[in-house]
Amino acid sequence: MAELFQGAASEARLLADERFLRKIAYLYYEEGYSQEAIAARESYSRQMIGKALQKARERGIVRIAIIPDLRAGYLRNLTREVRLQLGLEDLVLAKGSSMNTLPPEEVLEDVVIEIASTAAEYLDQLLTDSDILAVSGGRIFMRNLVRYLKPSRVLSHLQVVATIGFVEARTKYGDANLIAHDLAEAYGANHVWFAAPAFLFDEGQVQQVHSLPIIKEGYEMMHRASIVLTSVFPPHTNEELVNQQIITPEQRELIEAHQPAADINHWVFDAEGRCINELLTPPPYFLSGLEIPQLKDKIARGQTKVILVAGGSPAYVPAIRAVLRAGMVNILVTDHVTAQLLLRDD
């Protein structure tokens, strides 16, 4: 029994000895020895070394601090620089990857996931129960945003509507109405179908369609939206519309003559941000949904937050730049490589 008391007393004296604690801490934190190696070297038990390290931390001999991630600091600085230079209300950056060897038509799928999941988290933090959310479609970013959305609360009074009618006869994976429906379902919110064909024949038909009760509610709601969520398409989508016989080759040629750089809901913009639909008389086609060029005035009046989600491909850089020059976006969610490229005045 006396030996036990003597052992405990000896251990207590060592744990009170600052020189001993500093020595053990130095071997472990500076020299890189394991606790087992220190125990063998100093002829103490492994448990004794563990107690000495714990005591060193408690007495402030050792202070453990988490060193800020240099990449995180870089992203903060880049975020501030890009946001100020591009005149954005907010900029959210996801981790990107080099696109130096990537063909313009290809997309980095892992970066798309980073952007979409970052946008989903941002949207969840932004939404309130009193918002009206109007959303565009898209298989790449909008659908993935829904996929990675993790609602943190129920928003039973939130209203969600698409910004464009049905481009095709059947609802597809990236259809705006379906994405709006799924977002509303995720939050237990109210969804209104915008049950209009996207493309119409003339201005008179547009007015007639907007007056239909089944369509009027959705059309008025999208114009009262407090948040508009959209992506942007490189203008090669016009070729797809021709192949699907939604627009004619002649209509596409009218657009191509003005060198389109970006497409949102088939409102097409050149590299300077001018809306090609409005430059042509008559327009190449008529659309039933939200008049996208009006977003500039809504932003200027402080009525709407317009979130653009895109990046991860060389093709998106001129498209995003064109939309920003048009003044139709005040919040951008993209990757840090795309953000760097946006700073270049190419």
Secondary structure as GFF3:
##gff-version 3
##sequence-region A 1 346
A	DSSP	alpha_helix	2	16	.	.	.	ID=ss1
A	DSSP	alpha_helix	18	25	.	.	.	ID=ss2
A	DSSP	pi_helix	26	30	.	.	.	ID=ss3
A	DSSP	alpha_helix	35	42	.	.	.	ID=ss4
A	DSSP	alpha_helix	46	58	.	.	.	ID=ss5
A	DSSP	alpha_helix	70	86	.	.	.	ID=ss6
A	DSSP	beta_strand	90	94	.	.	.	ID=ss7
A	DSSP	alpha_helix	109	126	.	.	.	ID=ss8
A	DSSP	beta_strand	132	135	.	.	.	ID=ss9
A	DSSP	alpha_helix	141	148	.	.	.	ID=ss10
A	DSSP	beta_strand	159	162	.	.	.	ID=ss11
A	DSSP	alpha_helix	176	187	.	.	.	ID=ss12
A	DSSP	beta_strand	190	192	.	.	.	ID=ss13
A	DSSP	beta_strand	199	200	.	.	.	ID=ss14
A	DSSP	alpha_helix	203	210	.	.	.	ID=ss15
A	DSSP	alpha_helix	213	223	.	.	.	ID=ss16
A	DSSP	beta_strand	227	230	.	.	.	ID=ss17
A	DSSP	alpha_helix	237	243	.	.	.	ID=ss18
A	DSSP	alpha_helix	249	256	.	.	.	ID=ss19
A	DSSP	beta_strand	260	264	.	.	.	ID=ss20
A	DSSP	beta_strand	267	270	.	.	.	ID=ss21
A	DSSP	alpha_helix	276	279	.	.	.	ID=ss22
A	DSSP	beta_strand	286	287	.	.	.	ID=ss23
A	DSSP	three_ten_helix	292	294	.	.	.	ID=ss24
A	DSSP	alpha_helix	295	300	.	.	.	ID=ss25
A	DSSP	beta_strand	305	309	.	.	.	ID=ss26
A	DSSP	alpha_helix	316	325	.	.	.	ID=ss27
A	DSSP	beta_strand	331	335	.	.	.	ID=ss28
A	DSSP	alpha_helix	336	342	.	.	.	ID=ss29
###
